[in-house]
Amino acid sequence: MNDGYTYGFGRPKFDSVPAAGSNTGASTGSAVQGVNVSDLKVGDIVTFTGKAHYASANAASGPACKPGKAKVTAIYKTGKHPIHLIAVSGGGSTVYGWVNTADITGKAASQSTAAAWTPKVGDIVVYNGTKHYTSANATAAKSCKGGKAKITQIYQLGKSKHPYHLVRVSGSGATVYGWVDAGTFSKA
């Protein structure tokens, strides 16, 4: 350790997660206590406290976003930013990308109801979004109206940008007919 080079780093396993709203410090160097990657699974609803998200798990920089409730959609344990989050409708967040575990304070209070239902083909849902896509990995969105819809396909959950294909339910006022993001609908 006297030669001035850093050969590695470590992070102690903390026994508890700070309460939402507690002062956890900045995410750049001060003692920040987030969740352990092993404590999370795809589908968990968490409280995101960060201010940036990244296009990949190892990106050097990323755009700003707002904190709030978000859903875990992928986990890459060896990445610099190992957790992929998508904002939950009505949760205040604008996150849609890979984030640091230090920027996650814990599972949100509504976790028990979110974990009780796993969307599957044939489910009737209430779509809360305003855009849909022509394919599961399309970048250009088209406008639509939310409302009741049916899940007709699920494509590469946790890997594709818009993994759920929804078709409007007649008479519901919805115009959605395309691929949508995870976390943009709830069970009807």
N, C-alpha and C positions, 0 to 999 in steps of 0.2 A: 504494500500500500504506500510505500514511500516514493515510488517512481512517478506519481502524478497521473497515472492512467486509471480509468474506472473499468473494472472487469465485470461488473454486474450490479444488480440492484435487487432489493427485496422489499416486500410489503408485508407487514404483520397481519395476521388474521384477526380482525376485530370481532368481539363477541356480540356487539349490538350495532344497530343501524340508527343514525340520528333521526329524530322526529322531523317531519316536514316543517320547514320554516326555521329550523335551528341554524345557527351560524356555523357553517362547515368550512369557511375559508374560500379562497379563490382556487380555481382548478389548475393553477400553474405554479406548483411548487410548495405551497403551504400544506400543512397536515390536513389532508382531506380524507374524509371517511365516507366511502360509498359502499355499494353492495359488492359481494364477491360474485364473480361470474358463475361459479358453481351453484349459487343460490337462485339463479334465474333460469327460466325455461321459456321457450317460444310460446306466446300467448299470454304471458304475464302482463298485467297492467301496472305500470310503475310511475313514480313521480320523477320527472326529469328536471334538474335544476341548472343545467348548463346553458351556455349561450352560443354554442357552435355545434354543427353536425358535419359529417364528412362523407364524401362520395364513395370511399372505400375504407376497409378496416385498417389500412396502413397509410392513408393519405397524410401528407405533411400539413396541409391547411384546409380549412373549410369555411363555408359561409355562416353568417349569424342566423340564429333562430331563437324563438321564444320558449321559455320553460313551461312546464305544465304536465298533465297526464299524457302518457304515451303507452303504446303496446310494443312488446318485444316481438320482432318478426324473424330475427336470425341471431345466432351467436357464433362468433369466430374467436375461440379462446386465446389464440396466439397473436391476434392483431393488436396494434397500438390502440385502436378504438374497437373493442371486441363486441359491442352490443349494437344491433340495428334496431332503431325505434321508428315508429310511425305515430304521429299525433292522434289522440283519441278525440273524436268530435265532441265539442263542448268542454274540453279539458284545458283550453287556453294555450296549448303548445302549438308551435309550427314546425317541430322537429320531423325530419324525414331523411334519416341517414344513420351512419355509424357514429357512436358516441363513446365517451370514456365512462368506466364504471364509477369513477369519482363523482360524476354528474348525475348519478341515480341514487336517491336517498332511500328508496325502499318501495315495496309494493303498495299500491294505492288501496284505500279502504274498500273500494268496490271490487277487489280482486276475487272474492268468493263467488259473486254472481257472474263475473266474466269467465272464470274457470269452469263454471257449471255447464256451459254450452260451447260446443265446438261446431262451427258451421260446416254443413255438408250439402252435397248436391240434393236438390229437392226442397230444401228449407225455404220457407217464406220469411223475408226479412223486411225491415224498414230501412231504406237507404237514406242517409242524411247528407250525401254529397251533392255536388252540382256539375260534375263532369264524369265522362266515361271515355273509354279508349277502344280503338278498333282491334287491338291485340294486347296480350298480357304484358308485353314489354314495349309498347308504343310510347313515344315521347309527346306527341301532339294530342291534346285532349279536345273533346267536343262537349259543349254545354248540354245539360239535361236537368230535369226536375227530379227531386227525391220523392220517396213514397214507398208503398209496398212493392216488393219485387221478389222474384224466385231465383235462387242460385241454380244455374244450369250446368256450370263447369267450374272446376278448381284446377289451376295449372301451376305446378312447381311452387307450392306454398313455401315461403321463406326465401325463394330464389328469384321469382319474377316480380316485376314492379307492381303489377296490378293482377293479383292471382285469382280473383273471383269474377266470373261472368254472371251478370244479372240481367233478367228480362222482366220488364214491368208487369205488374198484375193489373189486368183490365179493370177500369173503374176506380183506381186508387189515385189518379192524378199524376202518377209518375210517368216520366218519359225515358227512364234509364233503359238502355239496351246495349250493353257492352261490358268491357272489362273494367273493374274498379279496384281501389286499394283496400287492403285489409284494414279493419278498424273504422270503416266509413258506414257501417250498418250495424243494426242490432236485431235480435230475435223479435219477430212480430208477435 
